[in-house]
Amino acid sequence: MGKKNDKTAAAENGEENKKPRIRRERYESELKCILTKEEVAEASDQAAHVLQARDAKEEDLKAHQKHTKGVIDTMEAELRRLSTQVREKAAWKMVGCFRVFDYEAGKYREVRSDTKEVLMERDLTDVERQQELQFENLEDEFEDDQEDDEEPDAAQ
């Protein structure tokens, strides 16, 4: 026997008036498409702008990281300073001091003004042993000389 076409086979089975059982749905899929010259030019322009924006953001990020690292380094230094104070139970501070030249004892001392602790003591050097001479009021003594100088000017 020969082959029968689909309509003949459907008629023999009594299915001639029935519609075929086909279902069709619409959907979208991302597929490769060839771009026009205008689309290529637009994509090129967009790429240049995105590249520039990315470079600017990278520079901002580097600057922010540098600033943040500086802040963290400062915090670490402060933490080390404080932990040293805790460990040693002492801190370095500016304290007023004074120098004592004791000419009778021939000693030089450096003394803390807050606790009166002697920081250093040594013998006076020869230069330090030289004391300033105490003169009486020299201006009074030389006033007469100035008057003498003025008199000849007045005579002329």
KELUMGU-816622 format. One record per residue (C-alpha): residue number from 1; residue in one letter; z, x, y. Coordinates in steps of 0.25 Angstrom, whole numbers, plus 2048, in hexadecimal, padded with zeros to 3 digits. Layout:
% KELUMGU-816622
NODE   i aa  c3  c1  c2
NODE NUM  A   Z   X   Y
...
END
This chain:
% KELUMGU-816622
NODE   i aa  c3  c1  c2
NODE   1  M 800 800 800
NODE   2  G 7FD 804 80E
NODE   3  K 806 805 81A
NODE   4  K 809 7FA 822
NODE   5  N 80B 7FA 831
NODE   6  D 819 7F7 837
NODE   7  K 815 7E9 83C
NODE   8  T 810 7E5 82E
NODE   9  A 81C 7EA 827
NODE  10  A 825 7E3 831
NODE  11  A 81D 7D6 82F
NODE  12  E 81F 7D6 820
NODE  13  N 82E 7D8 822
NODE  14  G 82F 7CC 82C
NODE  15  E 833 7D5 837
NODE  16  E 826 7D4 840
NODE  17  N 82D 7CC 84B
NODE  18  K 839 7D5 84C
NODE  19  K 83A 7E0 857
NODE  20  P 83C 7EE 852
NODE  21  R 84A 7F3 852
NODE  22  I 84A 7FD 85D
NODE  23  R 855 801 867
NODE  24  R 852 809 873
NODE  25  E 85C 80F 87D
NODE  26  R 85A 817 88A
NODE  27  Y 862 824 88C
NODE  28  E 861 831 894
NODE  29  S 861 83F 88F
NODE  30  E 860 84C 897
NODE  31  L 852 852 893
NODE  32  K 84A 85D 899
NODE  33  C 841 859 8A4
NODE  34  I 837 862 8AB
NODE  35  L 83A 863 8BA
NODE  36  T 830 861 8C6
NODE  37  K 82F 86C 8D0
NODE  38  E 837 864 8DA
NODE  39  E 843 862 8CF
NODE  40  V 842 871 8CD
NODE  41  A 843 874 8DC
NODE  42  E 84F 86A 8DD
NODE  43  A 856 870 8D1
NODE  44  S 854 87E 8D7
NODE  45  D 85A 87A 8E5
NODE  46  Q 866 873 8DE
NODE  47  A 868 880 8D5
NODE  48  A 869 889 8E2
NODE  49  H 873 880 8E9
NODE  50  V 87C 87F 8DC
NODE  51  L 87B 88E 8DB
NODE  52  Q 87F 890 8E9
NODE  53  A 88B 886 8E7
NODE  54  R 88F 88D 8DB
NODE  55  D 88F 89A 8E1
NODE  56  A 898 895 8ED
NODE  57  K 8A2 88F 8E3
NODE  58  E 8A3 89C 8DC
NODE  59  E 8A6 8A3 8E9
NODE  60  D 8B0 899 8EC
NODE  61  L 8B6 89A 8DE
NODE  62  K 8B7 8AA 8E0
NODE  63  A 8BE 8A8 8ED
NODE  64  H 8C8 89E 8E8
NODE  65  Q 8CB 8A7 8DC
NODE  66  K 8CD 8B3 8E5
NODE  67  H 8D6 8AC 8EE
NODE  68  T 8DE 8A6 8E2
NODE  69  K 8DF 8B4 8DC
NODE  70  G 8E5 8B9 8E9
NODE  71  V 8EF 8AE 8E9
NODE  72  I 8F3 8B0 8DA
NODE  73  D 8F4 8BF 8DD
NODE  74  T 8FD 8BC 8E8
NODE  75  M 906 8B3 8E0
NODE  76  E 906 8BE 8D5
NODE  77  A 90B 8C9 8DF
NODE  78  E 916 8BF 8E4
NODE  79  L 91A 8BC 8D6
NODE  80  R 91B 8CB 8D2
NODE  81  R 923 8CD 8DF
NODE  82  L 92D 8C2 8DC
NODE  83  S 92E 8C6 8CD
NODE  84  T 932 8D4 8D2
NODE  85  Q 93D 8CE 8DB
NODE  86  V 942 8C6 8D0
NODE  87  R 942 8D2 8C6
NODE  88  E 948 8DC 8CF
NODE  89  K 951 8D2 8D7
NODE  90  A 94D 8D8 8E4
NODE  91  A 942 8D7 8EE
NODE  92  W 93B 8E0 8F8
NODE  93  K 93E 8DC 906
NODE  94  M 93D 8E2 914
NODE  95  V 94B 8E6 918
NODE  96  G 950 8EB 926
NODE  97  C 955 8FA 924
NODE  98  F 95A 904 92E
NODE  99  R 95B 913 92E
NODE 100  V 968 91A 931
NODE 101  F 968 928 937
NODE 102  D 976 92D 934
NODE 103  Y 977 93A 93D
NODE 104  E 985 93D 939
NODE 105  A 983 93C 92A
NODE 106  G 975 942 92B
NODE 107  K 96F 936 923
NODE 108  Y 964 92D 924
NODE 109  R 965 91F 91E
NODE 110  E 95C 913 91C
NODE 111  V 965 906 91A
NODE 112  R 961 8F8 917
NODE 113  S 966 8EF 923
NODE 114  D 969 8E3 91A
NODE 115  T 972 8E9 90F
NODE 116  K 975 8F7 916
NODE 117  E 970 8FE 90A
NODE 118  V 96C 90C 90C
NODE 119  L 95E 90E 907
NODE 120  M 95D 91D 909
NODE 121  E 965 928 90E
NODE 122  R 961 936 911
NODE 123  D 965 942 91A
NODE 124  L 95F 942 929
NODE 125  T 953 94B 92B
NODE 126  D 954 956 935
NODE 127  V 94B 94D 93E
NODE 128  E 954 941 93C
NODE 129  R 960 949 940
NODE 130  Q 95B 94B 94E
NODE 131  Q 961 940 956
NODE 132  E 95C 93B 964
NODE 133  L 963 940 970
NODE 134  Q 96B 936 977
NODE 135  F 968 937 986
NODE 136  E 96F 930 991
NODE 137  N 967 927 99A
NODE 138  L 95C 931 99E
NODE 139  E 956 928 9A8
NODE 140  D 962 928 9B1
NODE 141  E 962 937 9B0
NODE 142  F 953 938 9B5
NODE 143  E 954 92E 9BF
NODE 144  D 957 938 9CA
NODE 145  D 94A 940 9C6
NODE 146  Q 942 934 9C9
NODE 147  E 948 932 9D6
NODE 148  D 945 940 9DA
NODE 149  D 937 93E 9D6
NODE 150  E 936 932 9DF
NODE 151  E 93B 938 9EB
NODE 152  P 930 942 9ED
NODE 153  D 926 937 9EC
NODE 154  A 92D 92F 9F7
NODE 155  A 92D 93B A00
NODE 156  Q 91E 93D A00
END
